[in-house]
């Protein structure tokens, strides 16, 4: 009886994993906070059953002004990552992979960095997906490079809402 129950649970788990990916693309928004507040348009595309590419294009907002409660546009940001995505039971998925980030801080500098992008997402029965992610980036080119904390690192935590196609 115990072997039958274990076999049944394993079979159900495999069927959930096989049916989990019923979409190829997702498009939506991502809001994050790290070195600055970011608001980004986000898109993902599956390359195969396990790998996908994510591209986020948006704007940084900073509040280093005399009036601390006002956020002002601080420059555009482009982040891209290659992700390994594993489907879990019940619509949940976990992913991670390397990331690159390009930005124009203060509108007149160029900054480039590399790091990782890890997160957890949930695919609803409707064509919507929500996710929480962490994108630590080390800037190795530009005015914000270095190893001093908060001078070279952008530890961005974000929340995403996407439409799945």
DABEL-V229582 format. One record per residue. N is the residue number from 0. RES is the residue in one letter. PSI is psi in degrees with one decimal (NA if undefined). OMEGA is omega as a letter, one per 30 degrees, with the letter a starting at -180 (999 if undefined). NEAR is the number of other ideal C-beta (glycine too) atoms within 12 Angstrom. Layout:
n:N res:RES psi:PSI omega:OMEGA near:NEAR
n:N res:RES psi:PSI omega:OMEGA near:NEAR
//
This chain:
n:0 res:X psi:-39.7 omega:a near:7
n:1 res:X psi:-40.8 omega:l near:8
n:2 res:X psi:-37.8 omega:l near:9
n:3 res:X psi:-42.4 omega:l near:10
n:4 res:X psi:-43.3 omega:l near:11
n:5 res:X psi:-41.9 omega:l near:12
n:6 res:X psi:-40.3 omega:l near:13
n:7 res:X psi:-42.7 omega:l near:14
n:8 res:X psi:-40.9 omega:l near:15
n:9 res:X psi:-41.8 omega:l near:15
n:10 res:X psi:-42.5 omega:l near:14
n:11 res:X psi:-39.7 omega:l near:16
n:12 res:X psi:-42.3 omega:l near:18
n:13 res:X psi:-36.9 omega:l near:15
n:14 res:X psi:-36.8 omega:l near:14
n:15 res:X psi:-42.7 omega:a near:21
n:16 res:X psi:-36.2 omega:a near:22
n:17 res:X psi:-31.4 omega:a near:14
n:18 res:X psi:-3.9 omega:a near:17
n:19 res:X psi:-39.6 omega:a near:29
n:20 res:X psi:95.0 omega:l near:26
n:21 res:X psi:21.8 omega:l near:20
n:22 res:X psi:155.8 omega:l near:28
n:23 res:X psi:-27.9 omega:a near:18
n:24 res:X psi:148.8 omega:l near:23
n:25 res:X psi:143.3 omega:l near:38
n:26 res:X psi:139.4 omega:l near:26
n:27 res:X psi:-149.1 omega:a near:30
n:28 res:X psi:153.8 omega:l near:26
n:29 res:X psi:129.8 omega:l near:41
n:30 res:X psi:129.8 omega:a near:29
n:31 res:X psi:162.4 omega:l near:36
n:32 res:X psi:131.1 omega:l near:24
n:33 res:X psi:-113.4 omega:l near:32
n:34 res:X psi:-26.4 omega:l near:34
n:35 res:X psi:165.5 omega:l near:32
n:36 res:X psi:134.3 omega:l near:27
n:37 res:X psi:142.3 omega:l near:40
n:38 res:X psi:120.3 omega:a near:28
n:39 res:X psi:147.2 omega:l near:38
n:40 res:X psi:132.4 omega:a near:26
n:41 res:X psi:139.8 omega:l near:40
n:42 res:X psi:144.9 omega:l near:30
n:43 res:X psi:145.2 omega:l near:40
n:44 res:X psi:127.4 omega:l near:24
n:45 res:X psi:133.0 omega:l near:27
n:46 res:X psi:-39.9 omega:l near:17
n:47 res:X psi:-161.3 omega:a near:14
n:48 res:X psi:-23.1 omega:a near:15
n:49 res:X psi:-34.1 omega:a near:20
n:50 res:X psi:145.3 omega:l near:21
n:51 res:X psi:162.1 omega:l near:35
n:52 res:X psi:135.5 omega:l near:28
n:53 res:X psi:134.6 omega:l near:45
n:54 res:X psi:127.8 omega:l near:29
n:55 res:X psi:125.1 omega:l near:42
n:56 res:X psi:125.5 omega:a near:23
n:57 res:X psi:-153.7 omega:a near:32
n:58 res:X psi:140.2 omega:l near:28
n:59 res:X psi:145.4 omega:l near:39
n:60 res:X psi:131.7 omega:a near:26
n:61 res:X psi:159.2 omega:l near:25
n:62 res:X psi:33.5 omega:l near:18
n:63 res:X psi:62.6 omega:l near:17
n:64 res:X psi:167.8 omega:l near:13
n:65 res:X psi:-30.2 omega:l near:8
n:66 res:X psi:103.5 omega:a near:9
n:67 res:X psi:-17.2 omega:a near:10
n:68 res:X psi:2.9 omega:a near:8
n:69 res:X psi:125.1 omega:l near:13
n:70 res:X psi:134.5 omega:l near:20
n:71 res:X psi:152.7 omega:a near:20
n:72 res:X psi:128.7 omega:a near:22
n:73 res:X psi:-5.3 omega:l near:28
n:74 res:X psi:156.1 omega:a near:27
n:75 res:X psi:156.4 omega:a near:27
n:76 res:X psi:138.8 omega:l near:44
n:77 res:X psi:122.9 omega:l near:29
n:78 res:X psi:138.7 omega:l near:42
n:79 res:X psi:145.8 omega:a near:30
n:80 res:X psi:150.5 omega:l near:37
n:81 res:X psi:123.3 omega:a near:26
n:82 res:X psi:143.7 omega:l near:34
n:83 res:X psi:124.0 omega:a near:25
n:84 res:X psi:127.8 omega:l near:38
n:85 res:X psi:126.1 omega:l near:23
n:86 res:X psi:133.1 omega:l near:30
n:87 res:X psi:174.7 omega:a near:18
n:88 res:X psi:149.8 omega:l near:21
n:89 res:X psi:21.2 omega:l near:16
n:90 res:X psi:-4.5 omega:l near:25
n:91 res:X psi:150.8 omega:l near:23
n:92 res:X psi:151.4 omega:l near:35
n:93 res:X psi:144.2 omega:a near:23
n:94 res:X psi:162.9 omega:l near:36
n:95 res:X psi:157.2 omega:l near:27
n:96 res:X psi:177.7 omega:a near:28
n:97 res:X psi:153.3 omega:a near:25
n:98 res:X psi:150.4 omega:l near:35
n:99 res:X psi:147.2 omega:a near:29
n:100 res:X psi:134.4 omega:l near:44
n:101 res:X psi:137.3 omega:l near:29
n:102 res:X psi:163.2 omega:l near:38
n:103 res:X psi:76.2 omega:a near:22
n:104 res:X psi:139.5 omega:a near:32
n:105 res:X psi:19.1 omega:l near:20
n:106 res:X psi:-5.2 omega:a near:17
n:107 res:X psi:7.1 omega:l near:12
n:108 res:X psi:158.5 omega:l near:20
n:109 res:X psi:132.8 omega:l near:22
n:110 res:X psi:139.4 omega:l near:36
n:111 res:X psi:139.8 omega:a near:28
n:112 res:X psi:167.7 omega:l near:38
n:113 res:X psi:154.2 omega:l near:27
n:114 res:X psi:-137.3 omega:a near:28
n:115 res:X psi:165.1 omega:l near:28
n:116 res:X psi:112.5 omega:a near:42
n:117 res:X psi:151.1 omega:l near:28
n:118 res:X psi:-178.3 omega:a near:39
n:119 res:X psi:132.4 omega:l near:25
n:120 res:X psi:161.8 omega:l near:40
n:121 res:X psi:125.4 omega:l near:26
n:122 res:X psi:116.3 omega:l near:30
n:123 res:X psi:167.7 omega:l near:20
n:124 res:X psi:-32.9 omega:l near:14
n:125 res:X psi:167.2 omega:a near:14
n:126 res:X psi:46.1 omega:l near:18
n:127 res:X psi:149.8 omega:a near:22
n:128 res:X psi:137.0 omega:l near:41
n:129 res:X psi:155.5 omega:a near:28
n:130 res:X psi:156.5 omega:l near:39
n:131 res:X psi:132.4 omega:a near:25
n:132 res:X psi:167.4 omega:l near:41
n:133 res:X psi:126.1 omega:a near:27
n:134 res:X psi:83.7 omega:l near:44
n:135 res:X psi:124.6 omega:a near:30
n:136 res:X psi:134.1 omega:l near:38
n:137 res:X psi:118.8 omega:a near:31
n:138 res:X psi:113.4 omega:a near:34
n:139 res:X psi:-2.2 omega:l near:22
n:140 res:X psi:133.7 omega:l near:21
n:141 res:X psi:-177.2 omega:a near:25
n:142 res:X psi:-16.6 omega:a near:20
n:143 res:X psi:24.6 omega:l near:34
n:144 res:X psi:161.9 omega:l near:22
n:145 res:X psi:174.2 omega:a near:17
n:146 res:X psi:-2.5 omega:l near:12
n:147 res:X psi:131.8 omega:a near:11
n:148 res:X psi:140.5 omega:a near:13
n:149 res:X psi:5.4 omega:l near:15
n:150 res:X psi:-25.4 omega:l near:18
n:151 res:X psi:-14.3 omega:a near:25
n:152 res:X psi:142.1 omega:l near:25
n:153 res:X psi:102.3 omega:a near:41
n:154 res:X psi:85.4 omega:a near:23
n:155 res:X psi:124.4 omega:l near:40
n:156 res:X psi:130.8 omega:a near:24
n:157 res:X psi:164.4 omega:l near:38
n:158 res:X psi:139.9 omega:a near:27
n:159 res:X psi:148.0 omega:l near:38
n:160 res:X psi:120.3 omega:a near:25
n:161 res:X psi:155.6 omega:l near:35
n:162 res:X psi:129.0 omega:a near:22
n:163 res:X psi:133.6 omega:l near:32
n:164 res:X psi:NA omega:999 near:17
//
